Amino acid sequence: MATSSRSFLRTTGVAVRLTLLATVVLGIAYPLAVWGVGQAAFHDQANGSIVMQDGKPVGSSLIGQSFDGGQADRWFQSRPSAAGEEGYDANASSGSNLGPTNPDLLKAIQERKAAVAKADGVAAADVPADAVTASGSGLDPDISPSYALEQVSRVASARGLSDAAVRKLVDAHTEARQLGVLGDPVVNVLELNLALAQLR
């Protein structure tokens, strides 16, 4: 019986020490190491890639947002979003989960296409796909160069700028394919709109 008790106590002691060691290593040391590497090597990304203007945060370059404020025609617009009730909700990242033949999705796409075509003064057939479809996350911060260029005349007219000046801004903010071959060229809408605000 005494041997059994000593064995139990020894086993319990080993288990407690291993639990404490695992807690220190996996619950404290490892997270601190990951945090430290993130802060040292990837400071902006580790802190949400927050974009500041005049000392105030105006958004994240990694998360899409709506640009309106009652003057939507003065801004480049992001892709539609199905994230959350109002869209662009970073706490509710998701797509619509509607399949490509779902009648509700097809109706929404046709309505968006008509609205975008009217706003930008183009034919509905010329509206790019990313102007009418949400990304899988609902928070894509980028649009295609073709969608950005489609919006140039509307934005330039609303701001009293030349199309050439606004087009030059789009070209300057168009990011090429990664490593020259991965993905597609994109335009970060927040960064483009911030640069646009500096023009006028």
C-alpha atoms as one frame of an Amber mdcrd trajectory, in Angstrom:
protein
   0.000   0.000   0.000   2.829   2.381   0.905   4.559   1.546  -2.376   1.365
   2.224  -4.243   0.979   5.606  -2.513   4.589   6.564  -3.301   4.065   5.530
  -6.926   0.880   7.612  -7.114   2.569  10.644  -5.557   5.579  10.287  -7.841
   3.354  10.015 -10.928   1.275  12.977  -9.789   4.431  15.017  -9.156   5.768
  14.212 -12.624   2.427  15.148 -14.198   2.264  18.455 -12.311   5.878  19.341
 -13.247   5.260  18.482 -16.913   2.079  20.533 -16.908   3.907  23.518 -15.417
   6.780  23.112 -17.884   4.385  22.842 -20.838   2.487  25.911 -19.611   5.668
  27.970 -19.364   7.094  26.796 -22.690   3.921  26.612 -24.795   1.755  29.163
 -23.020   4.323  31.876 -22.297   7.727  31.425 -23.966   6.519  30.329 -27.416
   3.823  33.045 -27.802   6.321  35.672 -26.636   8.885  34.409 -29.156   6.352
  34.498 -32.000   5.218  37.975 -30.931   8.828  39.180 -30.739   9.703  37.860
 -34.197   6.518  39.397 -35.595   7.298  42.797 -34.070  10.919  42.716 -35.180
  10.567  41.311 -38.700   6.980  42.156 -39.689   6.016  45.110 -37.506   3.340
  46.621 -39.770   1.681  43.306 -40.626   1.788  42.100 -37.011  -0.052  45.244
 -35.955  -2.771  45.012 -38.592  -1.141  47.073 -41.368  -2.930  50.146 -40.034
  -2.809  53.141 -42.370  -2.442  56.480 -40.611  -3.352  59.942 -41.891  -2.683
  63.074 -39.881  -1.846  60.873 -36.893  -5.202  59.052 -37.001  -5.939  55.508
 -38.169  -8.078  55.528 -41.320  -8.140  51.799 -42.049  -5.999  48.792 -42.787
  -4.313  48.116 -46.101  -5.333  44.456 -45.613  -9.066  44.983 -45.045 -11.550
  46.396 -47.530 -13.980  49.089 -46.508 -16.805  51.191 -47.871 -16.089  54.669
 -49.268 -19.150  56.846 -49.174 -19.783  59.569 -46.635 -22.604  60.831 -48.874
 -20.139  61.490 -51.699 -19.493  58.053 -53.166 -18.891  59.508 -56.639 -15.748
  61.279 -55.342 -14.067  58.010 -54.312 -12.911  54.802 -55.912 -15.191  52.019
 -54.733 -14.228  48.613 -53.345 -15.688  45.250 -54.256 -19.087  44.404 -52.797
 -18.975  42.725 -49.396 -21.128  40.053 -47.759 -19.273  40.307 -44.432 -21.756
  41.231 -41.710 -25.057  43.100 -41.901 -23.654  46.217 -43.572 -20.708  44.570
 -45.310 -16.983  45.091 -44.649 -17.371  43.861 -41.047 -13.935  42.533 -40.021
 -15.583  40.623 -37.160 -17.809  38.701 -39.571 -15.522  37.862 -42.466 -17.363
  35.671 -44.958 -18.734  35.377 -48.433 -22.408  35.051 -49.265 -22.051  31.240
 -49.575 -24.428  31.404 -52.533 -23.562  29.114 -55.431 -22.943  30.452 -58.955
 -26.410  29.390 -60.137 -28.301  30.675 -57.093 -31.133  32.974 -58.270 -30.524
  35.460 -55.426 -26.850  35.793 -56.346 -27.611  36.142 -60.056 -30.201  38.829
 -59.297 -27.763  40.694 -57.015 -25.058  40.585 -59.686 -27.406  41.974 -62.346
 -28.554  44.760 -60.001 -24.976  45.639 -59.070 -23.908  45.565 -62.715 -26.675
  47.982 -63.695 -25.849  50.315 -60.784 -22.102  50.315 -61.478 -22.624  50.817
 -65.223 -24.899  53.786 -64.539 -22.581  55.349 -61.947 -19.448  54.949 -64.075
 -21.085  55.723 -67.415 -20.155  52.460 -69.129 -22.029  49.624 -70.789 -23.135
  46.852 -68.417 -21.189  44.354 -70.533 -17.969  46.261 -69.773 -18.316  46.105
 -65.977 -15.520  43.885 -64.541 -16.468  40.849 -62.460 -14.864  42.197 -59.268
 -17.180  45.223 -59.405 -20.221  42.996 -58.870 -18.983  39.974 -56.888 -17.739
  39.839 -53.313 -14.507  38.096 -52.411 -14.548  34.913 -50.324 -13.683  36.884
 -47.195 -15.854  39.881 -48.007 -12.873  42.015 -46.994 -10.647  42.087 -50.080
  -8.845  45.465 -50.004  -7.915  45.327 -53.690  -9.685  45.738 -57.002  -8.510
  44.951 -60.507  -6.827  47.684 -62.544  -9.682  47.415 -65.054 -12.253  48.242
 -62.351 -10.113  51.119 -61.087  -9.702  52.523 -64.616 -13.446  52.213 -65.216
 -14.025  54.582 -62.268 -11.519  57.225 -63.422 -13.922  59.460 -65.368 -16.547
  59.482 -62.600 -14.008  60.343 -59.896 -12.238  62.946 -62.030 -15.524  64.645
 -62.939 -16.749  64.705 -59.323 -13.473  66.257 -58.158 -12.917  68.647 -61.037
  -9.727  66.874 -62.061  -8.547  65.715 -65.450  -8.985  62.068 -66.397  -5.265
  61.943 -67.161  -4.301  63.032 -63.636  -6.557  60.439 -62.000  -5.481  57.715
 -64.438  -1.851  58.481 -63.604  -2.696  57.983 -59.935  -4.259  54.586 -60.691
  -1.192  53.553 -62.686   1.081  54.600 -59.807  -0.925  52.479 -57.348  -1.231
  49.379 -59.505   0.753  46.536 -57.951   2.243  44.044 -60.403   2.023  40.259
 -60.073   4.064  38.915 -57.159   7.472  37.753 -58.393   6.224  38.627 -61.859
   4.082  35.493 -62.185   1.891  34.974 -59.087  -1.639  36.343 -58.914  -2.987
  39.270 -60.895  -2.177  42.980 -60.831  -4.250  44.775 -58.184  -4.996  48.254
 -56.867  -5.356  48.835 -53.112  -8.470  51.015 -52.833  -7.644  52.635 -49.488
  -4.152  53.654 -50.570  -5.476  54.944 -53.896  -8.186  57.014 -52.196  -5.710
  58.479 -49.731  -3.467  59.527 -52.601  -6.519  60.922 -54.383  -7.384  63.044
 -51.340  -3.943  64.635 -51.581  -4.621  65.841 -55.130  -7.490  68.078 -54.067
